[in-house]
């Protein structure tokens, strides 16, 4: 099982433009922002993630 790291055009602009990546199976989820960066991921807390999802959904309805 792999976890997909989704990076669309808006994320590429905001976070550096690297292509899609994968978190290999068996690797634990990051427990800190530092670990997330080491894995090539972006750390988001629940409220930041919910806000990003809300903005994406609101933009999709236009």
C-alpha positions, 0 to 999 in steps of 0.5 A: 500500500502506498500513500499518494502525495497529491501536488497539483498546479496550485500546490506546485506554485505554493510548494516548489513545483516538484512532480508527484511523489510517493511515500513508500509502503512501510514508512511511518507517517511523519510525527513532526514538521521536520520529519515531513520535510525529510520525507519530501512532504508538507506538514499541515495541521487539521485546521490548515488542511480543512481550510485548503479543502474548503477553498478547493471546493469553493473554487470548484463550484464557480 
